[in-house]
Structure formats: C-alpha cells, structure tokens
C-alpha cells in the first residue's frame, strides 16, 4: 500500500505531520465519504463529496461538515 506523508519545512529539514493511510468509516447514499487518518495530534477525519473535502477533529464534526457539502435529499410524497 502506498503512503502519502504531509510534511512541513523547518529550516533545512522536512518534518512529517501526518502519514495518510485512510480508513473508510462512513459513506452516504449520495456518494459522500468520511475517512479516518492517524496524525501526531491524534485521529483526524476527512469528509468528502464530489472532490470537495474538509478535515475535522472528530467523527461528529466530519458528519456535520459532510452534511453541509451534500445536497439535501427530499423524499417524494406518495
């Protein structure tokens, strides 16, 4: 498995902030996803919908962020 690492440059050295090994924790009927990542600061969550993504500090924040990215689904009246 490939691993992507975000780094910051401090002086002449690059220091890793977060190694990205995503774990899918939630998906929606509209196609949105929430992935969990492990960072030095603890777990981070990434909510994405149609290429727009936002990092959050917990699953509740990520769920709320994803809901704001996705269009609301209105059930048809029968």
Buried (B, 14 or more C-beta within 10 A) or exposed (E): EEEEEEEEEEEEEEEEEBEBBEEEBBEBEEEBBBBBBBBEEEBBBBBBBEEEBBBBEEBEBBBEBBEEBBEEEEEEEE
